[in-house]
Amino acid sequence: MSWVTNVILTTDLTDEARGEELSRWLREQAPTRHGAGRGVGALARTTSWGGWKHHECTVFTGVLHVADVEAVVRHVERGPWAYPEFLQLLIQDQEDVFFRLCMFRAGRLVELTPPHPQVEEEVWPRALNDLQYVYLRTALPDDAEFLTDMLVEAVNWPEDRALPRRQILDDPRNAHYVADWKQDTDIGVVAVGGPTPGTWPTAEDDPGAPVGAAWLRYLPADDPGYGYGDAGTPELAMGVCGPWRRRGIGRALLRRLLADAAGRGITRVSLSVGPGNAAQRLYASEGFAVVGTDAGGSLTMLWELP
């Protein structure tokens, strides 16, 4: 699966200035996606985009991270365009699996391509429904309180469990996952979204707020975690705010965290997951294997760098 999309926007020559404004917005305001720079590219004006160009049209082409696509669609729809009836927006992933063609109809930018739910669920699950409203960033020392919130979310599973926050944190078996965050060997990723699912955090309306986090911490043999492997294997902790669950955010966090870990030379990660927790399927699908079971039935799982 590719997380990079090719984008082609064609407009009437009269609307060239608005197209340039959109290009400038993408270069300067698109949310950070990979921790370095903004996005993975921006629309750039060109006439050599690999196809025929009508002399009365202006073509903008470029590449974007899939998470930026919805923001682009909203900005295109917002206009204003002098001749919206001549505008076409094409979006296609670089593996040639996912394709969208949008045009204006009755003042709204609508999709004209028929949906392919089976392909999209397998290849880009919920990519343009939920994940476009979320971006990932490195966890910072100031995120200690939010990581503690996510630890409480994780401990309070099943969802009908409601242990008091203080009771959870008074237990050293829980508290050591976040105590004195952020230590030199800690690694973490935070997902940031709009005020509610289905809203987009932008500088012009709302900067967004953390909605989920995943992090790694090394724990010693004399103070092991629930999913302890050995002193040289960091343990994973992860949580997502209730309204944002089942939207692919946990998987996005996990993939980014494992990639960051591999980049720092980490080859093994362990975790503990309760019996019957649906997260077990997520972990298994991302390469974690069951290596043990504790007295309460919780599974210890281990990921090893391929």
Secondary structure, 3 states (H helix, E strand, C coil): CCCEEEEEEEEEHHHHHHHHHHHHHHHHHCCCCCCCCCCCCCCEECCCCCCCCCCCEEEEEEEEEHHHHHHHHHHHHHCCCCCHHHCEEEEEECCCCCEEEEEEECCEEEECCCCCHHHHHHHCCCCCCCHHHEEEEECCHHHHHHHHHHHHHHHCCCCCCCCCHHHHHHCHHHHCCCCCCCCCCCEEEEEEECCCCCCCCECCCECCEEEEEEEEECCCCCCCCCCCCCCCCCEEEEEECHHHCCCCHHHHHHHHHHHHHHHCCCCEEEEEECCCCCHHHHHHHCCCEEEEECCCCCEEEEEECC
